[in-house]
Amino acid sequence: MFAKHFIKRLLRDTQGATAVEYGLIAALIVIAMVTALQGLATETVGMWGDVSDKYEAVNNNEGG
């Protein structure tokens, strides 16, 4: 009986709902930022890989 009363009271209670909503919005923003940064990191790693390859090619040609 206590659990049924507690659940009914919990469902009617709206106190703190705004904090939960702001928390969900913040979580969605963080997820979007992480996704965007992962894409940027992949591009950056590729770019530095190209720079490294070109640097090695230049150094190998100078030695020969």
Buried (B, 14 or more C-beta within 10 A) or exposed (E): EEEEEEEEEEEEEEEEEEEEEEEEEEEEEEEEEEEEEEEEEEEEEEEEEEEEEEEEEEEEEEEE
